[in-house]
Amino acid sequence: MRRVPAMTTLTAPPAPFRPAAGPLGSPWPASAVPGPGGDLLVGGVSLREAAERFGTPLYVFDEGEARARARAYRRALPEAEVLYAAKAFLCTAMADLVAEEGLGLDVCSAGELRLAAAAGFPAGRILLHGNAKSPDELRLARRLGVGRIVLDNLAEIPRLAALATPDRPQRVLVRVLPGVAAGHHAAVRTGVDGQKFGFSIASGEAAEAVRRTLAQPALRLVGLHCHLGSQITDPAPYRTAVDRLVELLARIRDEHAVELPELDLGGGHGVRYLPGDPELTPAAFAAATTARLAARCAEHALAVPKLLIEPGRAVAAPAAVALYRVLAVKHTAEGRAFAAVDGGMSDNPRPALYGSAYTVRVLGRAPRLGGGGVVGSGAGPTRPFDVVGCHCEAGDVLARDAPLPADLRPGDLLAVPAAGAYQLAMASGYNLVGRPALVAARDGRARLLVRRETVDDFLARETGR
């Protein structure tokens, strides 16, 4: 990856290690290995030393884990086009990694698009999403030469057509709602009717969007797109979506004499947050979808379209570990215990938004073996703690009933795995608490990718005096 300072050794890299995974595996990076004195090494980097050097809260990103996951998708789906979903997490170094691993990039805002362009990401390998793209965003996409744009509402069709020309048409996909409910939470089930994304197949809206798009000579309709939801661990919904999308492809062929060459099934592939959680692997997804797509196309006498997928969480989430310092420990008369840390909902809003669960480990205590082959929370008795943030909100809880040492005290360091997606990407400046720094770990070396946000950064935006 480029545009980062020279790497600095924090600790000698350990021998190659992969945790002895349990039946359903571990949420920690594959490189995680116990270190001296209850430490944990990720990518060969001591998490305790990283916290001392860079401060907390801190996100440590295992570059090898992200690369391995990107490569797993390419191996499982060699004929497909894999696009990393930037909304999970994006910085210039991540854009470099995605480009180097041969993936495309799925962006959904002008900010993500501009960052990708600043990183030198090939515009032809970028796909632009968004349910409410502004005219400026569409103009930017055209100026940069974005490869594909996903149409999400009827207003975008003439708006985009006016920016393109028949001799330089814009490749587009129409986002449809196949009526498939999938995902761990109702708020992220995006493949069903009645929400803000895309066009319903059942209502006929999708057919109308296709008709209007085909009527624009400056637009080249290359395929259909859908996204079913997030944190999906069962491949069955994708098979159902394939059935309904192929039926629509056949109707388009019959009504318009056009066979669309691409089919984008989006992302939403689930990962492990707790030991024993299921995970939708690239191999399982490929086995469930590619054969089904070929079979359904054969039934309708269609050529098999090129498959596109957009994993984000499945690449980034397992690659990062969040580190927090305990600031206070409180035991209530009702018997509850709280560990208040120096981060919270400003760097991880997922528990507050979706009730998401995380595993937590204390660093610096003699290790015990835990579930999924990952080191546990330390020697001695444990008790359940609610790990809470530093913000003035009762809902600022990072983890409930986390088993931590009963003698947990201020100054202890906590590590939370599966922190690479939808945490820094959704981070805010609530209470004017700056967003944490991000450090890459690889081969026993650490380097700062994104510096910590400071009060000076907030003040620099002020213009009212």
N, C-alpha and C positions, 0 to 999 in steps of 0.2 A: 504494500500500500504506500501511497505517496503523501507529500505535504505534511509530514510529521517529523518531529525532532529525532535525532539519532537515538537508538535504543540504549537503555542503561540497564546493566545487570543488577537485579535485586537479590537474586540467590541462584546458586547453581541448579541447573535443571535436574530433576530426578530421573531415575530410570523410567522407561515407558511404562505406563500404567493405565489400565482400564478397570473401573470398579466391577466387582463381581456382582452383576446385576441380578436382582431377584426376578420372580416370575414376570413381572410387568415393568421392572426397571426402576431407574433412579432419575430424579430431576436435576442432579448435578452434572456439570460437564464431564465428558468421558476422561479428561485429563486430571480430574480431581484426585489428589493423593494426600494422605495425612502427612503433616510436617512435624518438626520437633515441638514439644511443649504444647500440644493441642492445636497447632497451626494447621492450615489447609493450604495446599499449593494448587493453583489452577494455571494451566499452561506453563508449569514450572515456576510460577511466580508466587512468592509468599504473600498471602492475603494480609497478614499482620504487618509485614514490612510495607506493603502497598498503602495500607491505611495510614501508617506513620508518616510515610513520605508525602502522600498526596492529600491527606486529610479525609474526613468523612462528612456527610455521606459520600460514597464513592461507588462507581460502577466499574467492575473489572470485566473486560470483554475478552473471552478466549477465542482468538482469531482462528486457531486450528479447528475448533468445534464448528464455527460458522462455515468454514471452507469444506469440512467433511460433510456437513449437511447439504450444502449446495451441490457437491459432487454426487451425493447419494440420489438426489433428484435427477441429475443428468444420466446416471447409470440406469436408474429404474425406468426412465422415459426417454430413451435416446432419440426417438423420432419427434418428440414434443418440443415446444418452446417453453422454457421455464423463465418466468419473470418474477424477480423479487419484489414483494409488495413494500414499497418504501414507507408506507404509513406505520408499519411496525416499528421501525427505527431507521433513521437516515442521518449520516454525516458524510463529509467528503471521503473519509477513509473507508466507510462502508460502501459507498458508491464505487470506489476503486476495487474493493474486494469482489463485489458483484460482477464488475466488468472483467476482472482477471479470471474469474471462474466461469465465464462464458454465459452468464445469465443476462436476460433483459431486465428492465426496470419498469415497474408499474408505479406511477405517481398520481396524486389526486389533488394537487394544488399548484399555484404558481410558485410558491416557496420551494416545494420539493423539486419542481421542474428547474428552477433557477439554480438550486444547489447542485443538481445533477449536471447541468450545463457547466457550472463553475468547476466541477470535478473533471470535466472532459469526457463525461459519459457519452457514448455514441447515440446521437438523437434518434437514429433509425431503429434502435433497440428499445426505445421508450414507448410506453403505452400510457395515455392520459385518461384518467377516470374523473368522476365528480358528478354529483347529481345537480349541481347549480354552477356550472362553469361560467365565469364572466366573459364578456366580449374581449377584455384584455387578455385573459388566460388563453382563449382560443387564438387570438392574434399572436401571442407569444409562442404557442405550440407550432403554429404555421411558420413563423419566422425561424424557429430553431430546427424545423424539419422533423418533428416528432413522427415516429413511424405509424402509430395507430392512435385513434381517438375513439373512446366508447361513448356513443350517443345515449343519453339518459333521459331526455325529455324532448317534446316535439319542437320547442322553440330553438333548440340547438341545431336542428337540421337545416333550416334556411340560413341561420346565423353563420354556421360553419361553411355552408355552400357558398356564401357571399365572399368568403375569404380565400376560397380555392378557385381553381380554373380547370376546365376539361383537359387541358394539356398538362396540368400538374395537379391531378386529383388527390384528395386526401383519403387515405385508407381509414375506414371506420368499421366498428362493430356496433350492433344494437344490443343493449342490455335488456334482458327479458326476465320475467318472474315466472319460473316453472311451477310455482305452487308447492314447493317442497319445504317443509319445516325441519330445520336442522340447527344445531348449536346448543350450547350449554345454558343460554339465558335468552329470554324472549326479546330483550333489547338488541340482540345481535343476530336474530334470525331474519336474514335479508333476502331470502328466496321465496317469500310468501307474498300474497296479495295484500294490499292495504297499507303499505309503507312507502317511503319517499323514493326508493330507487327503482329505476327501470320501468318496463312495460309488461303488463299482465298478458300472459298467453291466453288464459281462460276467457278474459273479457273481450279479446280481439284487439286490444291496444297494441300488442306486439306486431300483429299483422299490418296494422295501419302504419306504424312506424317504419316497418320494412318497405311498404309501398311508397311512402313519401321519400324515403332515402333513395330508393332505386330511381325515383323520378328526377333526382338531382344529378346532372351530368358531371358536376365538379366533385361529387362524392363517389368513392368506390367502396361499396359494401362488400366486405370480405368475410363476415361471419357474425355469429351470435355470441353473446356473452351472458354469463350468469354468475352470481355469487350467493351461496346458500346461507352462510352464517359464519360464526367463529367458534373455535375450539371444538371442532367436529372430530370425533374419534371412531365413528362407525362409517365404513365406506358405503353402506347401503343407500343413503340419500343421494350420493353422487350417481349411483346406477339409475335411480329413479329420474334424476335430472337428465341423464343421457337419453333415456327413453322419450321424455317429453320434448327435448330439444331436437332430437332426430325427427320426430313426427313433424315439428315445425319446419325443419329443413326440407322435408319432403313436400309439405304444402307450398313452401316458397318455390320449389322446383316446378311443381305442377301449375301454380298460378302465374309465375313470372318467367318460366323457362331459364332459371338461374340456379346453379348449384354453388352454394357458398363454400369456400375452401377452408374455412377455419372455424373452430369451436373452442371457446374459452370457458372453462369450468371454474374460474376464480381460484380462491384459496380457502382459508378457514381450517386448515389441518391442525388438529389438536396436539398438544404436547403435555408432558408431565409437569405438574406443579408440586405434587406430593408423592412420596414413595409409593409405588404400586399403582399409580394412575395409569390408565391406558394412553396410548399414543398412536396416532395414525401415521404409519411410516410411509415413505415414498413407494416402497415395494408393494405394500398393501393397497395403497391408492391405485397404483398402476395396474395391479392384478384385477381390481374391481372395475376399472373404467375402460381400459383399452380393448379387452375382449368384448365387453358389452357394446362399446361403440361400433366395433367391426360387425358384430352380429346384427345390431339394429339397422345399420346402414345397408347390409346385405338384404335384409327383409324388405327395405324400401327401394332397393336398386339404386342406392346412392354411392358415390365415391366416398371413401372414408376421409373426412376433413382432418386437417392438421390440428392436433390438440395443443391448446395453450393452458397453462396453469400459473397461479400467482401465489406461491407460498411466501409468507412474511414471518409470522410468529414461529413457524416450524424451522426456519433458518436461524432467526436471531434470538428467540427467547432462551433456549437452553445454553446459549453461548455466554451469558453474562451472569455475574453474581453481584448483588448489591451489598454494601457494607455500611453498617450503622454503629455509632457509639451510644451506649446506654448513658443517659443523663440522670435518670432518677428511677428508683424502684419504690413502689407504693403497695402496701398490703392493707386492704380495707377490712372493716369490722365484719362485713358479710362474707369474708373468706376469699375474695378475689385478689389477684396479684397483677400489677401493671408494671411493664418495663417501658419507660418513655425514652425515645431515641431522638437523634438530631436530624431526622428526616421525617417523612410521612406522606400525606396525601398530595403534597406539592410535587413529589417525584414519583409517586406511585398511587394514582387515583383508582386503580382497578378494584381493590377491596371495597371502597366506598361506593363505586358505581355498580359493581356486579356481584358483590359478596365473594370475590375471588379469594381462594385459600392459598397459603404459602407455607413451606417448611422453613424453619429457622434453626441455625446452629450457632452456638457460642464458640468463639475462637480463644485459644489461650488456656484451655483446660485440658487435662489428660484425656485423650480420646477413648470413646467406646465405639464398638462396631454398631451400626444402625441398620435400619431397613434398606433394602436395595443395595447393600454393599458399601454404603456411604457412611463415613464416620459420624458418630452421634454427637450429642450435645455436651459431653464431658463426663468425668467420673463423679461418683457420688449421687445422692438422691436428687430427683427432679420434681418439679411441680408445674402445673399449667400457668402460663403467663399470657396476658393479652399484651402484645407488642404494639404500642401506640405511638403516634407521631407527636410533633411539637406544635401542631397548629391548634387554633382556638375553635375546634369542632369536635363534638362528641363522637362523630362518625369517623374521625381520623384514627383508624385502627388498621395496622398492616397485617397482623396475624392474631387470630384468637386461639386461646388454649394451646399455645406452643409449649411443648415440654422442654423446659430450660432448667439449669441448676437452681435448686432451692435457695442457694446463697448468692444468686445473681446480684451484682452490685454496680453502682455507677462506675463508668470507665471500661466495663466489659465491651467487647467487640462482637457484633452479631453479623452473620452472613446469611443471605437469602438467595437461593438459586432461582433459575428460570426468570431472570430479571431483564432479559435483553429486548423484550417487545412490549410496546404499549405502556412503558413506564417513562423513560426519558422522552419518548415521542409525545406523550400526553402531559408532560410536566408543566407546571404553572408557576407563577410568581406569587402565589397566595401568601399573605402576611409579609410580602416582600422577602421571602426566603429564596435565595438564589438556587438555581438548578445545579445538581451535583456535577462533578468532573467525571470524565470517562477515560479509562486507561485500557490500552490493549495489552494482552499478555500472550507471549509466544516464545517458546524455547527458552524459558527462564528469564526473559527480558520483558521489561514493561516500558511503555511509552505513552505519553499523554496525547490523547486524540482530541478531546474537547475540554477546555479549561472550566473551572468553576465560575458560575455567574456570581457577580458581586453587587453590593449596593451601588457602587459607581456605575454599573451597567444600567440599573434602574434610573439613577439620577440623570444619566446621559440622554434619556428620553424626555425629560422634563423641559417644557418651553414656556411655562406660565408665569415666570418671574422676570 
